[in-house]
Amino acid sequence: GGSGSSTRDGGASSGRRGITSEQMRKAFATFRRRSSSMATSGRNAVRTLGGQFKGSLQLLYSTLSVTNPHYVRCIKPNHNKVPNEFDNEMVMSQLLYAGMLETIKIRKAGYPIRRSIVDFLDRYLLI
């Protein structure tokens, strides 16, 4: 299992930088207010498509900067997408292309998941 959990409504409780569903609602509400105020504030507020894209990109960046994302890669067991059918070759190719086999080799060689700076210093300070 992972080191954190996520509630059904999208609220995250993992990590120091996790974002809750309430924070997401506030971020999107702010975005909607900005968008609607720009559209109704007069003729000087006309935004170009490039300006809208830039604003959207800035909002996405600010949202991502306060989160600690974890990605889940789904492996499909067969081409037919039916239960109880497992295509070994298909699964192995998905693991290979997702980089999982290299990750497993690195971990087996003794390189762990990233350590926090405190854990690193506790272990290697004497060296």
C-alpha positions in Angstrom: 0.0 0.0 0.0 0.9 3.6 -0.2 2.0 6.0 2.5 -1.2 8.0 2.3 -4.9 7.7 1.6 -7.3 9.6 -0.5 -11.0 10.0 0.3 -13.7 9.3 -2.2 -14.4 13.0 -2.9 -10.7 13.6 -3.9 -9.5 14.9 -0.5 -5.9 13.9 0.0 -4.3 13.3 3.4 -0.9 12.1 2.3 2.4 14.0 2.4 3.2 17.5 3.6 2.1 19.1 0.4 -1.1 17.2 -0.3 -4.1 19.2 -1.5 -7.6 18.7 -0.1 -10.8 18.7 -2.1 -11.7 22.0 -0.3 -8.5 23.6 -1.6 -9.3 22.4 -5.1 -12.8 23.9 -4.9 -11.4 27.2 -3.7 -8.8 27.3 -6.5 -11.4 26.6 -9.2 -13.8 29.1 -7.7 -11.1 31.7 -7.8 -10.4 30.8 -11.4 -14.1 31.1 -12.3 -14.4 34.5 -10.6 -11.3 35.8 -12.5 -12.7 34.5 -15.8 -16.1 36.0 -15.3 -14.9 39.3 -14.0 -12.6 39.7 -17.0 -15.4 38.9 -19.4 -17.8 41.4 -17.9 -15.5 44.3 -16.9 -15.7 46.3 -20.1 -14.2 46.5 -23.6 -10.6 46.8 -22.3 -10.8 43.4 -20.7 -11.0 41.4 -23.9 -8.6 38.6 -23.7 -6.9 36.9 -26.5 -6.9 33.1 -26.9 -3.2 33.2 -26.0 -3.9 35.3 -22.9 -6.6 32.8 -21.8 -4.2 29.9 -22.3 -1.5 31.7 -20.3 -3.9 32.3 -17.5 -5.1 28.7 -17.5 -1.5 27.5 -17.6 -0.6 29.7 -14.6 -3.6 28.3 -12.6 -2.5 24.8 -13.5 1.1 25.5 -12.4 0.0 27.1 -9.1 -2.3 24.1 -8.4 0.4 21.6 -9.1 3.0 23.5 -7.1 1.0 23.0 -3.9 0.3 19.3 -4.5 2.4 16.1 -4.1 1.1 14.1 -7.1 1.3 10.3 -7.2 0.7 8.6 -10.5 -1.0 5.3 -11.0 -0.2 3.4 -14.2 -2.9 0.8 -15.0 -1.7 -2.4 -16.6 -4.3 -4.1 -18.9 -4.2 -7.9 -18.5 -5.5 -8.7 -22.0 -6.6 -7.1 -25.3 -10.2 -8.2 -24.9 -10.6 -6.4 -21.5 -12.3 -9.4 -20.0 -11.8 -10.8 -16.5 -9.8 -13.9 -15.7 -7.7 -13.7 -18.9 -4.0 -12.9 -18.6 -1.7 -12.2 -21.6 1.8 -12.5 -20.1 3.5 -11.0 -23.2 1.2 -8.0 -23.2 1.7 -7.3 -19.5 5.5 -7.6 -19.8 5.5 -5.1 -22.8 3.5 -2.6 -20.8 5.8 -2.9 -17.8 8.8 -2.5 -20.1 7.5 0.6 -21.8 6.3 2.1 -18.5 9.9 1.8 -17.1 8.9 -0.5 -14.3 11.4 -3.2 -15.2 14.3 -0.7 -14.9 12.9 0.6 -11.7 12.8 -2.9 -10.3 16.4 -3.5 -11.3 17.6 -0.3 -9.7 15.7 -1.1 -6.5 17.1 -4.7 -6.4 20.6 -3.3 -6.8 20.1 -1.6 -3.5 19.1 2.0 -4.4 16.0 2.8 -2.3 13.2 5.3 -2.8 14.3 8.9 -2.2 15.1 9.6 1.3 14.3 12.8 3.1 17.3 15.1 3.9 16.9 14.3 7.6 17.0 10.5 7.0 19.9 10.9 4.7 21.9 13.0 7.2 21.1 10.6 10.0 22.5 7.7 8.0 25.4 9.2 6.2 26.6 12.1 8.3 29.6 10.2 9.6 31.0 9.5 6.2 
